[in-house]
């Protein structure tokens, strides 16, 4: 994590929302930037999962942007951004479980085919009845 913290950049901007005059004078919102695509600290599979998990928060150049403006103080927003980044990174580090292929049971296959047959008969009967009523 120490190496990752060196790769993080913080930018402080003015936040919107409540805060009175404080919101007009102090830059309390935090933008955390992390270059996912060029990070030497992460493995390629983790990078791919992180980009997929982050979605729109990753730019075309592969830079992750997390904006924190929930709190009125700069330090709380900085902590909030770090926690959100850490949570995202933890989820990206987990390898997804592989799906085991299963085969449907014989009875479930027969049941499905029976229902298809019954539904087809219902529709066939519907078509035949249409011409008789129209006369």
N, C-alpha and C positions, 0 to 999 in steps of 0.2 A: 504493500500500500504506500510505502514511503516513496518508491520510484514513481508510482502513479500520481501522487500529490505534486511532484515536481512538474508533471505534464499538464496539470490543471491550471487554467487561467481564470481569474475572476475580474469581472467588470461591474462597476457600481453605477446604476442609473436611477433616475427619479421614478418612483412608483406612482401609479394612479390609485385612486380610491381615497378612503378616509384617512385623516391624519392632520387636518387643519393646515395651518401655515407650515408645519413641519414638512408636509408632502411637497411644498413648493420650494423649499430651501435645501433639504438634505437628500442625497442620493442613497436611498435605503434598499432599493431592489437590487438583487444580485443576479448576474448572468454568469453561469459556470460554463466554460468551454473546455472540451476535451477532444483532441484529434484521434478519433478511433482508428481511422484508416492507416495512419502512420505511427501508431504507438508501438514502441519496441517491447513494452511490458506485457502485452497480451498475445496469446496464441491466436492463430488464424480462425479456428473454430469459435472461440469466444468472441472475437471481433464480429464475425458473421452473425452470431446470435444476438449480440448487443445492438447491432445496426437494425436487425429485424424487430427486436423488442422496442427500441426507441422510436421507430416509425418516422413520423414527420419531424421529430426533434433532431434528426440527423440531416445535415445539409448534403448537397450533391458532392461536395469535396470530402465528405466523411467526418465532419466536425459535429459532435454532439453538443447541443445547447440546452441547458436547463435553466429556466428563469424562476427565481424565487422572490415573491413579493407579498407573501402571506402575512408577515409580521411588520411592525413599525420600526424595528431596529435593524440596522445593517448586519450586526453580528448574528442575530437570530435567523435572518434570511440566509446568511452564509452557511450556518449550521444546517438549515433546512435543505439547501441545495446539495450540500455534501451528503446528507443522509439519503436524499432521493437518488443521487448518483450511486452511492454504495448499494442501495437496494436493487437498482437496475443492474449493476455489475454482478451482484450475488446471483440474481436470476439468470444472467447470461452465462455464469460459470457452471451452472448445473447442466449436466448432460441430459438431454431428453431421453426418456425410456423408450426403447424400441418396441414397436407393436408386434405382438406375436400373431401370426396368421392362424386363423381358426377355420375349420370346415363346418358348414351347417349340418345338423343331424339329419338322418334319413327322414324322421317323422316331421321335422320342420319343413323340409323340402317338399314332402308329399302334401302337407297341410297348405303350403303356399300354392302348389299347383292346383289343388282342389278349389281353393278360393278364386284363383284365376279362371278356372273352368266355369265356376258358378257365376262369376261376374260377366263372363262372355255370353253365357246363356241368357242372362238377364237382359243384356244389351240386344241380343239377337231377337228375343221376344218383343222388345220394345219396337224394333224396326218393323216387324211383321204386323203388329197391331196398328201401326200408323196408317197403312193403306186400307185396312178394313173400315176404320172409323170415318175416313174421308169420303166414302161413297154416298 
